[in-house]
Each structure stands twice: as structure tokens, then as C-alpha cells.
Amino acid sequence: MSDSEILLKAAINRIAARVTEKLINSAQEFTEIAEELPQKLQNEWSNFKEEVIEESERLEKKTNASKEKCSKEQLSKEDLIQIKIDNLRSKVIGINKAIEGKN
């Protein structure tokens, strides 16, 4: 083999070694991410459920306060719609709790 062939073969070998090393490192990083992902998703789901429950409790208090206020005053259409929305949200949260209880 000539010097240029040896130099070319050496360059190809080094490129192949670097690509292989990068692929191995990427596979290891991917494996770490894949192992952590289920726990992260579970944590995010739990946080989301807690936020929804807190929001439903806040809305329920607001709705109860609105109902007391409304008994003294006449309700506007917007107030009635908002109360209906709040009640539906509370029902959805109750259904979600029931579903989670079955799981």
C-alpha cells in the first residue's frame, strides 16, 4: 500500500471510531432518558391532578359565594353560565377521582 492509501485508510478508521463512540454515547443518554421518563410523567400527572383539584376547590368556593350573593340579587346571564361551567368542572373532577379510585 502506498502512503496515501495508508493515510486514507487511517482517516476512515478514525472517522468510523468517532462515529461509533458518538453512537454509543447517544444510546447511553437515550437509555437514561427512557428510564427516567415514566417517573417524570407520573410526577407531572400527579402535579396536574393536584392543580385541578385545587382549582376545582377554588371554583367551588367561588360558586358557593356566588350562590349566596345571587340569592340576594338577580343573576345576570353571564353569572348563570359561569356557575354552570363551574358545576360541570366539579363534576368532571369527581368523575376523575372515581376513575382514579378504580385504577
C-alpha positions in Angstrom: 0.0 0.0 0.0 1.2 3.5 -0.8 1.5 6.2 1.8 -1.7 8.0 0.5 -3.7 4.7 0.8 -2.4 4.2 4.3 -3.3 7.8 5.2 -6.8 7.4 3.7 -7.4 4.1 5.5 -6.2 5.6 8.8 -8.6 8.6 8.3 -11.5 6.3 7.6 -10.7 4.2 10.6 -10.6 7.2 12.9 -13.9 8.6 11.4 -15.5 5.2 12.0 -14.2 5.0 15.6 -15.5 8.5 16.3 -19.0 7.8 14.8 -19.2 4.6 16.8 -18.2 6.4 20.0 -20.8 9.1 19.4 -23.5 6.4 18.7 -22.6 4.6 21.9 -22.8 7.8 23.9 -26.1 8.7 22.3 -27.5 5.3 23.1 -26.5 5.6 26.7 -28.0 9.0 27.0 -31.2 7.8 25.4 -31.4 4.8 27.8 -31.0 7.2 30.8 -33.8 9.4 29.5 -36.0 6.4 28.7 -35.5 5.1 32.3 -36.4 8.5 33.8 -39.3 9.3 31.6 -42.0 7.1 33.2 -41.3 8.6 36.7 -41.3 12.2 35.3 -44.6 11.6 33.5 -46.1 10.1 36.7 -44.9 13.2 38.7 -46.3 15.6 36.1 -49.6 13.7 36.1 -49.8 13.8 39.9 -49.0 17.5 39.9 -51.6 18.2 37.3 -54.3 16.3 39.2 -53.4 18.2 42.4 -53.6 21.5 40.5 -57.0 20.5 39.0 -58.3 19.6 42.5 -57.1 22.8 44.0 -58.7 24.8 41.1 -62.0 22.9 41.5 -62.0 23.7 45.2 -61.3 27.3 44.5 -64.1 27.4 41.9 -66.5 25.6 44.3 -65.8 28.2 47.0 -66.3 31.0 44.4 -69.5 29.3 43.2 -70.9 28.9 46.7 -70.1 32.6 47.4 -71.8 33.5 44.1 -74.8 31.4 45.0 -75.1 33.2 48.4 -74.7 36.6 46.7 -77.1 35.6 44.0 -79.9 34.7 46.4 -79.8 38.4 47.4 -79.5 39.8 43.9 -80.8 38.9 40.4 -78.3 36.9 38.4 -77.0 38.0 35.0 -76.8 35.6 32.1 -73.0 35.6 32.4 -73.1 34.7 36.0 -75.5 31.8 35.3 -73.3 30.5 32.5 -70.2 30.7 34.8 -71.9 28.8 37.6 -72.9 26.1 35.1 -69.3 25.9 33.9 -68.0 25.7 37.4 -70.5 23.0 38.3 -69.5 20.9 35.2 -65.9 21.3 36.2 -66.6 20.0 39.7 -68.5 17.0 38.2 -65.6 16.2 35.8 -63.2 16.3 38.8 -65.5 14.0 40.7 -65.6 11.6 37.8 -61.8 11.7 37.5 -61.5 10.9 41.2 -63.8 7.9 40.8 -61.9 6.7 37.8 -58.6 7.0 39.6 -60.1 5.2 42.6 -60.9 2.2 40.3 -57.4 2.1 39.0 
